[in-house]
Amino acid sequence: AVVSTQSTGDGTTKADLSNIVREAGYQFGTFANVQCFKDTVFVLGLADVTRVATVLRISITEMSVRAYNESQAPEHLRPYISFPETLTIPTTDGMVCYGFYFPPRNPDFEKVETD
């Protein structure tokens, strides 16, 4: 869920972005890496950890959303797309850090066993 009310710079908050995305028919539980460029916002949307993150291009002025994900990648590139795994890391003062790890995928690479 979007838990922050950080602004994109023009007064649009993450909560506003969440509403625009939901009204466009997309459902994401988490937004990350918000990047703004003029009236366009790029975010990573993650519905759940079993699916790869989706890059969303949100136009504030047009109130439109364009999603880019693995299904749109060329067939020959799909085996290289990583899927997120959740991380839970204890920190100081009993706090917990949550995150996602995207393990590398490369069908052309073989793991080298070391001693």
C-alpha positions in Angstrom: 0.0 0.0 0.0 1.1 3.6 -0.5 1.9 4.7 3.0 3.5 8.0 2.1 2.0 11.3 1.0 5.2 12.5 -0.6 4.6 14.9 -3.4 5.6 14.6 -7.1 6.7 18.2 -7.1 3.4 19.7 -8.5 1.3 18.9 -5.4 0.3 15.5 -6.6 0.7 12.9 -3.9 1.4 9.2 -4.0 -2.2 8.7 -2.8 -3.4 10.7 -5.9 -1.2 8.5 -8.1 -2.7 5.4 -6.5 -6.2 6.7 -7.3 -5.3 7.4 -11.0 -3.9 4.0 -11.4 -6.9 2.3 -9.7 -9.3 4.2 -11.9 -7.4 3.1 -15.0 -8.1 -0.5 -13.9 -4.8 -1.6 -12.4 -4.4 -3.0 -8.9 -1.0 -2.7 -7.2 -0.3 -3.1 -3.5 3.0 -1.3 -3.6 4.6 1.6 -5.5 8.3 2.2 -5.4 11.0 4.3 -7.1 8.7 7.2 -8.0 10.4 9.4 -10.7 8.9 12.6 -12.0 9.5 14.3 -15.3 7.3 17.3 -16.1 3.7 16.1 -16.0 4.7 12.4 -16.2 5.4 10.1 -13.3 7.2 6.7 -13.6 6.7 4.2 -10.8 7.3 0.5 -10.2 4.0 -1.2 -9.3 4.0 -4.5 -7.5 0.7 -6.4 -7.1 2.3 -9.3 -5.2 5.7 -11.0 -5.0 4.7 -13.8 -7.4 4.7 -11.4 -10.3 7.4 -9.2 -11.8 7.2 -5.5 -11.0 5.4 -3.4 -13.6 6.7 -0.1 -14.8 3.9 2.4 -14.9 3.9 5.7 -16.9 1.3 8.0 -15.4 0.3 11.2 -17.2 -1.0 13.7 -14.6 -2.5 16.1 -17.2 -4.2 13.3 -19.2 -5.0 11.2 -16.2 -3.8 8.2 -18.1 -1.7 5.1 -17.2 0.5 3.0 -19.5 1.8 -0.3 -18.0 5.0 -2.0 -19.2 5.6 -5.5 -17.9 7.2 -8.9 -18.8 4.3 -9.9 -21.1 5.2 -7.0 -23.4 8.9 -7.9 -23.5 10.1 -9.6 -26.7 9.9 -13.4 -26.4 13.7 -13.9 -26.6 14.2 -11.6 -23.5 11.6 -13.1 -21.2 13.9 -15.8 -19.7 16.2 -13.0 -18.5 13.5 -11.2 -16.5 13.9 -11.5 -12.7 11.0 -12.0 -10.3 11.1 -10.4 -6.8 11.6 -12.3 -3.6 10.6 -10.6 -0.3 13.3 -9.7 2.2 12.9 -9.1 5.9 16.0 -7.9 7.6 16.3 -7.1 11.4 17.8 -3.7 12.1 18.9 -1.9 15.2 16.5 -1.1 18.0 14.2 -4.0 17.2 13.1 -2.5 13.9 12.6 -4.5 10.7 13.5 -3.5 7.1 11.4 -4.9 4.3 12.4 -5.1 0.7 12.5 -7.0 -2.5 15.4 -8.9 -4.0 15.5 -9.6 -7.8 17.8 -12.6 -8.3 19.5 -12.6 -11.6 18.2 -14.8 -14.3 20.3 -15.7 -17.3 19.8 -19.0 -19.2 23.2 -18.5 -20.8 25.0 -18.7 -17.4 26.0 -21.8 -15.4 26.8 -21.5 -11.7 30.4 -22.3 -11.0 31.0 -24.4 -7.9 33.8 -23.1 -5.8 35.7 -24.8 -2.9 
